[in-house]
Amino acid sequence: MLTAVLALPFIGLFFFRIYENQLVHQTEAELIAQSVVLAAVIRQDFESNLPTEAALGAQAPAEPASARDEPFRPILPRLDLTRDGMLGRRPDAQPAREPASAAFRAAGERLSPLLAETQSVTLAGFRLLDPWGVVIAGREETGLSLAHVEEVATALSGRFTTTLRQRVSKNAPPPLYSLSRGTSIRIFAATPIILRGRVAGVLYASRTPSNVFRHLYEERGKVVLAGLSVAALTLLIGLAFHRTITRPVHELIARTVAIGHGDRAAMRPLSNHGTAEFAKLSQSFLDMAGNLNNRSDFIATFAAHVSHELKSPLTSIEGAAELLRDDIAGDGRAMSDAERRRFLSNIITDTHRLTAITNRLRELARAESAPTGGATSLSPAIAALQRDVPELAIRAEGDLDGSIRISAENLRIILSHLADNALRHGATEFAISAAAEADRLHVTVSDNGSGVSPNNRARIFDSFFTTRRDSGGTGMGLAIVRAMLNAHSGSIELLDPAAGAAFSLAFQRAAEGEVHG
């Protein structure tokens, strides 16, 4: 990309011909100015010295009515290397059908020194033609006809014209000049000399535009300064890219490799963010890596908890089954019927616990991947809860009809687990209070049960933590509630009431018109 920036001036110079086109315009403008001035001098000479009976050429075209009152009628450069086609080499002069008249030959002799002196200074070639295209003044081709040349024929009809023609040099140019098109063209300008409303002659001028390399060499100081400016600008752009893009990208790549190899120390902000957008990108990546690591830790810890919770009932079932097998085989003391029933009851109890654990595990997995679409309010969920849990006296107040971003089914699951938790801890009353604040709906759920002891407050949301293991508790209810709320951008925290247990839930409020479901 930086190389392309450096090459831009050269692309404009060699492929779009911007600079060469400017040189062509400059050369054409100079030829126009010189031709107009010389034509005015020649017309004065013709007015003073040509006899009135001298034969003149074609009738000059009438001026447009709109231009007659204009004080200025400029002739502007019009040639363009990229638009105008280039004609071939100028045709050679041909013998004239009739020689020029004595009056025009005399005029040519008078004006030849003027043309020669102008040519020596301007480096342009000049030829003066009579009204029929015969050369009467100029260094070469005097007495020959150029009437067959396209631009000369146009001027003999009374119209000024310029054209581009192929140039063939007598000497081979240096190889470097082949890159410039300006060395192979020549500009021709044909200016009619109007006398008494008719064409009295044509001033035929030509010149080769300045070569772009020669011109650049003549302006080498400015060219070097421009080159240094472009190089300095490119260097600054490169340094900016390196600081804002390349270096942060390389650092982020190194961090990804380190994190992939398990280096948790790599999960820290980059030393150089470059741009605000890249800072957001890198922080998003680091947040994602941190979440994945936390998730990995959670899975490892959760797997250990699951293994522990399943191991106890499985061990108990295995021990009871081995004892019953030994009794059937007749090894050792024979069991009584009461002992056999007790061991079978233990097996059934443990299988019920395993069933409860697997059911809660399935509910937890469903809560963590719960669909987050839909919206509802508290009122229908509370009405369903009152029907499902008649053992609790449920009281609700506040903003119960405010729309929140959670489906009705998922909200029912959350309230059902909280109500079941309260009921299993001896509660008879269950209170729900809702209040809207900004983009959140804060819901306080409280009961009059036994509450949470200070020692258990820190572990209340941990999976498998329960104080009712003997009565069939799995310790998964509040973990399911927290997972469900997290999936819906909500939250839950344990409060510290004077009696019973209380929780503060936060739901994201839904926008007006959001679909309920």
BAFI-414021 format. One record per residue (C-alpha): x, y, z. Coordinates in steps of 0.001 Angstrom, whole numbers, plus 500000, padded with zeros to 6 digits. Example, Ala and Ser with C-alpha at 12.3 -4.5 7.8 and 13.67 -1.06 7.14 Angstrom:
512300495500507800
513670498940507140
END
This chain:
500000500000500000
502833502380500839
504514501520497520
501265502421495778
501265505780497587
504805506417496390
503907505400492829
500874507684492548
502806510661491087
504443508404488491
501122506827487588
499714510275486932
502835511253484996
503228508271482652
499773506695482349
497294509549482628
499595512033480872
498521514814483172
501836516556483106
502476516014479387
498997517276478606
499814520453480486
502950520895478385
500876520431475205
498411523083476411
501281525414477205
502872524917473778
499532525377471991
498830528573473927
502269529950472982
501731529104469302
498307530779469367
499747533961470896
502705534109468516
500564533371465448
497937535986466307
500583538685466838
502466537834463622
499197537606461674
498303541141462793
501722542440461652
501410540607458307
497892541960457740
499160545516458264
501924544846455743
499375543496453237
497123546520453739
500030548856453109
501792547095450248
499437544766448387
497812546415445362
494041546651445551
493687544544442424
495663541621443980
493608538442443898
492498537210447335
491223533838448475
487968532506449945
485356534642451633
485911534684455422
483074533160457505
480672535737458944
481029536450462663
478127535275464870
475829538140465837
476415537412469531
480187537938469168
480120541210467222
479668543393470294
482194541457472398
485465543364472956
487424540139473483
487410537001471350
490065534735472900
491328531575471212
491855528993473966
493989525831473843
491831522805473025
494203519933472240
494197516934474616
496479513914474446
493876511638476016
490970512777473825
492195514012470455
493462511620467845
496959512258466504
497357512641462756
500257511125460872
503413512866459840
502765516105457996
502568515459454207
505461516778452145
505002519977450161
503941519532446523
504720521594443443
502288524467443080
499771524417440263
500477528091439699
503351530079441162
502618532852443628
501945536282442136
504685538900442126
502904540937444788
502796537996447226
506399536976446434
507477540538447240
505502540397450503
507244537123451349
510668538668450815
509768541583453076
508413539382455864
511000536563455765
513450538360458146
510606538885460647
509700535183460598
513334534078460830
514052536339463798
510880535152465604
511788531521464951
515297531950466359
513863533158469658
510679531039470048
512083527841468429
508805527553466505
508691526997462740
506816529573460625
505727529555456982
503714532245455235
501353531006452518
499506532939449843
495694532652449457
496120529372447499
498510527616449872
501844528359448144
504739529021450565
506006532611450068
508157532966453222
509978530551455499
513311528786455740
512219525846453576
509664524840450957
509380528330449423
507436528129446153
505890524750447000
502242524165447897
500807523005451249
497178523438450232
496619519674450490
497483519616454212
494310519271456307
494866522145458755
496097524445455951
492956523732453924
490871524668456990
492747527964457382
492410528736453620
488642528592454164
488962531293456820
488947529249460060
491742529017462655
492757525489463681
495370523547465637
496221519871465392
498516517162466725
500766515318464284
503342512594464563
506881513901464668
509806512108463046
513145513360464365
516288513349462268
518275512120465299
517347509117467451
516198510261470937
517717508826474160
516036505559475339
514544507276478378
512609509654476101
510575506707474778
508570506825478034
507290510274477094
504768510700474288
505661514382474007
508859513595472070
506871512008469229
504315514739468533
504359518196466998
501695520862467292
500601522746464186
498607525984464131
497148527472460923
496009531110461234
494113532774458361
495067536381457524
491850538225456693
491987541274454443
488892543083453213
486732540139454319
488674537552452360
491599535205453055
494799536986452014
497154534300453319
497865531720456030
500503531768458781
501468528109459322
503310527574462646
504557524437464365
506482523436467448
507354520332469479
506217520420473147
508897520405475790
509956516879476818
508672515928480241
512065514642481399
513872517711480167
511290519887481858
511594517936485091
515366518289484910
515013522022484471
512732522051487526
514828519486489405
514926521498492613
511148521524492864
510943517896491759
513384516801494463
511469518804497053
508185517230495922
509765513751496003
511066514314499515
507648515559500580
505959512441499176
508566510196500825
508140511996504163
504352511735503913
504641508037503063
506947507512506042
504487509263508341
501619507169506984
503719504021507471
504537504971511049
500886505742511733
499816502392510268
502499500603512267
501419502222515524
497657502084515028
497243498803513109
500313496603512604
501736496646516136
498375496122517921
497494493311515483
500801491536516127
500369491953519883
496822490617519739
498019487615517676
500711486912520280
498072487118523021
495794484653521207
498674482176520881
499559482567524572
495937482186525695
495582479152523433
498552477591525287
496849478189528633
498672481358529741
496034483204531759
498415486093532421
497975487038528745
494356488047529423
495160491688530141
494689494891528095
497098495530525223
499971497922525871
499016499898522744
495503499908521309
496190502107518280
492640503283517584
489452503384519641
487869500794517326
490802498405517749
490706498976521517
487065497856521526
487916494872519336
490823493737521539
488810494256524737
485916492271523267
488321489467522412
489848489474525900
486392489511527475
485403486553525315
488591484685526284
487928485450529954
484346484224529664
485532481034527977
488085480460530743
485457481106533401
483143478736531604
485880476119531479
486494476516535220
482777476294535881
482470473088533846
485422471522535676
484026472472539090
480517471483538081
481728468079536844
483463467518540183
480245468431542054
478153466157539851
480594463290540371
480476463798544134
476680464072544282
476176460954542181
478873458970543960
477160458935547363
473852457336546299
475614455029543854
477955453819546616
474997453284548931
473111451328546241
476181449234545484
476761448386549187
473115447432549767
473038445325546605
476228443461547609
474790442684551048
471558441386549524
473531439273547045
475593437747549890
472403436990551804
470932435179548798
474192433193548349
474044432076552023
477373433636552972
477453434726556613
474509435448558870
471092435326557238
469193438653557111
465797439098558649
462870440299556546
463051443681558269
466700444092557313
466017443134553707
463173445671553525
465418448376555036
468170447764552429
465631447746549594
464108450968550940
467583452560550941
468095451502547313
464731452969546305
465468456207548221
468859456578546538
467388455929543086
464773458613543780
467604460998544691
469479460109541496
466297460748539505
465811464120541221
469440465105540554
469257464160536857
465959466025536472
467432469158538060
470562468849535918
468342468779532853
466450471841534124
469745473666534763
470994472916531236
467671474109529850
467883477306531933
471402478143530712
470376477720527076
466852479057527432
465397481002524477
465609484693525313
462834485907523035
459397487089524031
458017489430526625
455465489154529420
454419490718532715
454262489492536294
450454489328536578
449798486119534561
452798484336536119
451608485214539652
448083484027538845
449476480682537626
451679480419540745
448635480901543012
446894478006541261
449952475710541341
451020476358544963
447854476720547057
449852475958550247
451321479488550141
449436482705550769
450791484732547834
450565488538548009
451680490833545134
451899494607544740
453556497302542606
454126497439538847
452786493965538063
451699494791534499
454996496261533318
456375494418530282
459695492577530781
461959490722528338
461353487087529252
458842484527528057
455879483652530256
457090480035530605
460588481037531763
459177483558534259
456875480830535632
459907478519536111
461767481223538098
458838481991540419
458008478286540855
461549477470542070
461511480423544490
458086479411545812
459153475743546131
462296476848547995
460180478925550412
457663476125550957
460406473582551752
461814475924554404
458534476183556297
457081479337554742
453331479957554648
453427483440553098
455052484516549849
455245488244548957
456119489794545571
456778493523545141
457710495154541779
459032498648540972
460206500071537615
463483502005537450
464952503248534131
465276500188531853
464914497654534693
462051496145536663
463184495338540213
461211492564541913
461545491700545623
460456488182546627
460221487378550353
458785484669552596
458271483982556315
460211480695556373
463316479758558341
465545482035556237
469242481637555421
471871481335558156
474885483685558007
477236480762557380
475313479664554290
474762483058552627
477947482894550508
477044479463549070
473306479854548586
473548479996544736
476141477205544372
475024474118542482
474282471102544735
474456473171547929
471486472224550125
470600471985553815
467823469462553084
469811466601551639
468119464099554000
464673465204552857
465510464991549143
466916468459548434
469254468652545413
470659472192545846
469855473077542219
466779475318542543
468490478682543080
471259477764540591
468545477250537959
466957480620538850
470291482446538536
471124480742535206
467696481622533806
468026485283534820
471587485550533458
470369484201530113
467864487081529978
470342489819531050
468856489850534523
470242489214538008
469383487911541487
470888488645544885
470140487559548439
468836490257550792
469141490333554584
465620490697556020
464761490644559711
462848487373559294
462521484742556591
464345484936553263
464247487677550634
465674487975547129
466036490946544782
465474490122541110
466189492475538183
464521492058534769
465165494010531587
462113496043530614
460622495437527158
460013498185524611
456530499321523702
454887496967521209
457295494085521857
455645490730521265
454437488941524410
454791485211524736
END
